[in-house]
Amino acid sequence: MFPRRLQAGGHVRVVAPSRSLAIIAPEVREIADARLADLGLTRSYGRRAEFNEALSSANPRDRVLDLEEAFEDTSVDAIFTSIGGFNSIELLSLIDYAKIAANPKIFCGYSDITVMVNAIHARTGLVTYYGPHYSSLGMRDGNEFTLANLQSCLFSEAPFAVRAAPQWSEDHWFLDQDARTFKPNPGIVVIQPGEAEGRLVGGNINAFRLLNGTPYAPPLEEALLFLENDGLDGDKTPVEFNRRLETILLQPGGETVKGLVVGRFKTESKMSLEQLAAIIASKEELAGKPVIAGVDFGHTMPMATLPIGGLGRVVADGADARFELIRY
């Protein structure tokens, strides 16, 4: 089930299923609103999005009410999350998925929202989107790639290639928009050659593996898996990425995945291409399947928007790596 495309005049509702909207600075909101306006969109906030209680969040039931109201409000065309965090998994057993299935529309967010975009797809069949938060749109400089990919994925139906951004950053832009550091992008790299097409599932590996063994995990059978890391494990990232990937592949259907797309690692993660290649080579479930890395999505900026449940294709031939979105 694909949601209706956005178009000029559309209405975006911002909800806070993880951390509160209250922690987003006014100047970041102002820039984000301007970006939405440039796309011809208007914005409203969920009635409880600014609630800020335990763990910088609203009560779980208040967060669910905002989410369900956004889906049921016929004036709303798309729902964006305010920011990530650590606790949106609290909502999964409280959501009335029948309300979402009866009112399909775009739902977009990343990081901790990994559990929600995958759970909603698993329980309703609705294609959801692993892409920027509302707050992500408030990054003043270097956001052209993010906005162009968002527009391609949410406003159009034409297949397109997710290419490498010209440059990337991992700085704390939200603390100081004038103190930015951008790095040349070495591009997408081939870890294992091959070609595959499949239904896309994934997101942040640390959050995605929380769904293991639950009724909210998307089916892995013949899926094209995409995963990125948030860098919170520091120099332990190679060890943690290895075992978290293993736990995912050990889930039912893990041996049938068609391939793997890996997002860019932060410098602090200390993950080299050689280490990543060794990790991938150790997974029998991935033997003979295409694996590419260094794709711009997740916790470095800018980021692409990827459809959970959409159809993707990977072509990894020698030094040529291509990642295409076919249906989304």
C-alpha positions as a printed Julia matrix, in Angstrom:
328×3 Matrix{Float64}:
  0.0     0.0     0.0
  1.59    3.22   -1.22
  0.56    6.57    0.25
 -0.6     9.43   -1.96
  2.2    11.65   -3.27
  2.72   15.11   -1.86
  2.05   18.17   -3.99
  2.05   21.93   -3.6
 -0.59   22.98   -1.09
 -0.06   19.87    1.02
 -0.26   19.89    4.8
  2.47   18.36    7.0
  1.76   17.44   10.63
  4.75   17.25   13.0
  4.46   14.73   15.84
  6.91   13.72   18.57
  6.79    9.93   19.1
 10.3     9.96   20.58
 11.83   13.08   22.12
  9.76   16.24   22.47
  9.44   19.02   19.92
 10.14   21.32   22.87
 13.88   20.65   22.59
 14.05   21.98   19.01
 15.42   25.52   18.95
 13.23   28.29   17.47
 15.8    29.14   14.76
 15.92   25.49   13.65
 12.11   25.44   13.42
 12.14   28.67   11.44
 14.52   27.24    8.84
 12.57   23.96    8.67
  9.32   25.84    8.11
 10.96   27.84    5.32
 12.14   24.61    3.66
  8.63   23.19    3.78
  7.23   26.43    2.4
  9.73   26.25   -0.48
  8.19   22.86   -1.3
  4.73   24.43   -1.25
  3.77   22.79    2.04
  2.13   24.1     5.2
  2.92   22.79    8.69
  1.04   22.14   11.91
  2.14   20.58   15.2
  0.48   17.76   17.07
 -1.42   19.03   20.11
  0.91   17.19   22.49
  4.16   17.47   20.52
  5.61   20.01   22.97
  4.87   17.92   26.08
  8.2    17.31   27.79
  8.13   14.92   30.73
 10.23   11.83   31.56
 13.13   11.08   29.19
 12.47   14.36   27.3
  9.21   12.91   25.98
  5.49   13.01   26.53
  3.61   10.16   28.18
  3.43    7.21   25.71
 -0.36    7.42   25.4
 -0.17   11.15   24.62
  2.35   10.44   21.9
  0.09    7.75   20.44
 -2.91   10.09   20.5
 -1.0    12.68   18.47
  0.07   10.02   15.96
 -3.42    8.59   15.52
 -5.0    12.04   15.28
 -2.54   12.95   12.52
 -3.47    9.86   10.51
 -7.2    10.41   11.02
 -7.13   14.14   10.23
 -8.24   14.35    6.59
 -6.5    17.72    6.17
 -3.08   16.13    6.82
 -1.16   14.79    3.81
  2.1    13.75    5.47
  3.44   13.19    8.99
  7.0    14.03    9.99
  8.59   13.19   13.31
 10.15   16.04   15.26
 13.41   14.29   16.23
 14.71   10.88   17.31
 15.63    9.62   20.75
 15.49    6.27   22.51
 11.93    5.34   23.44
  9.49    5.3    20.53
  9.41    1.51   20.96
  7.11    2.18   23.95
  4.35    3.08   21.49
  4.23   -0.05   19.35
  1.8    -2.05   21.48
 -0.44    0.99   22.07
 -1.03    2.06   18.45
 -4.33    1.23   16.77
 -2.94    0.07   13.44
 -6.43   -0.22   11.95
 -6.69    3.58   12.13
 -3.46    3.91   10.17
 -4.48    1.31    7.58
 -7.79    3.11    7.05
 -6.03    6.45    6.55
 -2.79    5.76    4.66
 -0.45    8.71    4.28
  3.25    9.53    4.27
  5.05    8.91    7.56
  8.72    9.96    7.68
 11.53    9.91   10.25
 14.78    8.14   11.09
 17.08    7.01   13.92
 14.89    5.87   16.86
 11.9     6.15   14.5
 13.3     3.04   12.76
 11.07    0.93   15.01
  7.96    2.89   14.03
  8.42    3.05   10.26
  9.07   -0.7    10.22
  6.3    -1.61   12.67
  3.71    0.42   10.78
  4.74   -1.24    7.52
  4.73   -4.7     9.14
  1.28   -4.29   10.72
 -0.51   -2.42    7.92
  1.41   -2.95    4.67
  1.75    0.83    4.3
  5.02    1.99    2.74
  6.71    4.38    5.18
  9.87    6.48    4.81
 13.25    6.42    6.49
 14.23   10.03    5.97
 14.74   13.39    7.63
 12.93   14.54   10.74
 11.24   17.93   10.75
 14.24   19.16   12.75
 16.65   17.83   10.09
 15.16   20.3     7.65
 16.38   23.07    9.96
 20.01   22.54    8.96
 20.83   25.8     7.19
 23.79   24.81    5.0
 24.54   21.65    3.04
 20.95   20.4     2.9
 20.38   20.54   -0.86
 20.89   16.79   -1.32
 18.49   15.96    1.53
 15.78   18.22    0.11
 16.22   17.02   -3.49
 15.99   13.36   -2.46
 13.02   14.06   -0.2
 11.24   15.72   -3.09
 12.07   12.86   -5.48
 10.79   10.25   -3.03
  7.65   11.96   -1.7
  6.44   14.07   -4.63
  7.15   11.79   -7.6
  6.6     8.2    -8.69
  9.41    8.02  -11.26
 12.26    5.59  -10.48
 15.52    7.31   -9.56
 19.07    6.54   -8.47
 20.32    7.43   -4.99
 23.66    8.99   -5.85
 26.47   10.17   -3.61
 26.19   13.7    -2.22
 29.09   15.97   -3.27
 30.14   16.39    0.37
 29.09   15.24    3.82
 29.28   16.31    7.44
 29.1    14.8    10.92
 29.31   18.01   12.95
 26.83   19.21   15.56
 25.21   21.7    13.21
 22.25   22.17   15.57
 24.57   23.71   18.18
 26.23   26.23   15.85
 25.05   26.75   12.27
 28.1    28.94   11.55
 30.75   26.4    12.63
 30.4    23.72    9.98
 32.88   21.2     8.6
 32.23   19.52    5.26
 34.25   16.64    3.81
 34.6    15.44    0.21
 32.43   12.4    -0.46
 34.45    9.38   -1.67
 31.24    7.9    -3.06
 29.43    4.59   -2.8
 31.73    1.56   -2.66
 31.3    -2.1    -3.57
 31.91   -4.53   -0.71
 30.58   -7.6    -2.54
 29.63   -7.7    -6.23
 26.26   -8.74   -7.57
 22.85   -7.46   -8.55
 19.57   -7.72   -6.66
 16.09   -6.27   -6.5
 13.84   -6.51   -3.48
 11.5    -5.0    -0.92
 13.38   -2.48    1.22
 13.44   -2.79    5.02
 15.89   -1.48    7.59
 17.11    1.75    9.15
 19.34    2.29   12.16
 20.84   -1.08   13.08
 20.75   -0.37   16.82
 17.0     0.31   16.69
 16.09   -2.21   13.98
 17.41   -5.17   15.97
 15.09   -4.16   18.88
 12.26   -5.56   16.75
 13.78   -9.05   16.65
 11.28  -11.65   17.8
  8.41   -9.16   18.13
  5.2    -9.01   16.07
  6.32   -5.59   14.84
  9.34   -6.74   12.82
  8.94   -6.57    9.04
  9.36   -9.86    7.18
 12.9   -10.43    5.93
 12.02  -12.97    3.26
 13.73  -11.84    0.03
 14.08   -8.31    1.38
 16.75   -5.82    0.33
 18.16   -4.78    3.69
 19.55   -1.31    4.42
 21.31   -0.48    7.7
 23.28    2.41    9.2
 24.99    3.07   12.51
 24.63    6.14   14.74
 28.19    6.14   16.11
 27.08    5.92   19.74
 29.24    2.83   20.24
 32.4     4.8    19.42
 35.41    2.6    18.71
 33.35   -0.48   19.67
 31.23    0.0    16.55
 32.87   -2.76   14.47
 32.24   -5.34   17.21
 28.68   -4.14   17.87
 27.79   -3.8    14.18
 29.02   -7.34   13.58
 26.9    -8.98   16.25
 23.83   -6.85   15.62
 23.95   -7.72   11.94
 24.27  -11.38   12.93
 21.19  -11.18   15.18
 19.17   -9.67   12.34
 20.27  -12.31    9.84
 19.4   -15.04   12.36
 15.75  -13.97   12.3
 13.27  -15.98   10.19
 13.91  -15.25    6.53
 17.31  -13.7     7.21
 19.06  -16.25    5.02
 16.9   -15.17    2.05
 17.71  -11.44    2.02
 18.67  -10.31   -1.47
 21.49   -7.93   -0.51
 22.63   -5.22    1.89
 23.0    -1.45    1.6
 25.17    0.09    4.35
 25.03    3.77    5.3
 28.04    5.97    5.92
 29.82    5.42    9.24
 30.85    8.37   11.38
 34.58    8.89   11.87
 34.24    8.15   15.59
 32.95    4.66   14.8
 36.45    3.58   13.69
 34.96    1.28   11.03
 37.34    0.83    8.09
 36.29   -0.6     4.74
 38.6    -3.55    5.43
 36.82   -4.27    8.72
 33.42   -3.94    7.1
 34.43   -6.28    4.27
 35.65   -8.86    6.8
 32.37   -8.63    8.73
 30.32   -9.1     5.56
 32.5   -12.0     4.39
 31.82  -13.79    7.7
 28.05  -13.88    7.1
 27.05  -17.01    5.19
 23.56  -15.52    4.74
 25.15  -12.8     2.54
 27.42  -15.06    0.49
 27.21  -14.28   -3.22
 24.9   -11.3    -2.65
 25.56   -7.63   -3.45
 26.67   -5.39   -0.61
 27.45   -1.69   -1.01
 28.5     0.89    1.58
 28.99    4.6     2.08
 25.44    5.44    1.02
 24.16    8.81    2.27
 21.37    7.95    4.69
 21.06    8.01    8.46
 23.31    9.75   10.96
 25.6    11.75    8.71
 24.35   14.68    6.69
 22.96   15.09    4.1
 20.66   12.08    3.81
 18.52   10.3     1.26
 14.91    9.26    1.94
 14.31    5.51    1.57
 10.94    3.7     1.41
 10.25    0.93    3.93
  8.34   -1.61    1.85
  9.26    0.03   -1.45
 11.12   -1.71   -4.24
 14.85   -1.11   -4.61
 17.67   -2.38   -6.8
 21.4    -2.7    -6.13
 23.95   -3.13   -8.89
 27.49   -3.72   -7.62
 29.82   -4.39  -10.54
 33.53   -3.91   -9.94
 34.0    -0.29   -8.89
 30.53    0.66  -10.13
 27.92    0.8    -7.33
 24.33    1.81   -8.06
 21.36    2.01   -5.74
 17.99    2.68   -7.35
 14.48    3.19   -6.0
 11.97    1.56   -8.36
  8.63    1.83   -6.53
  8.12    3.93   -3.44
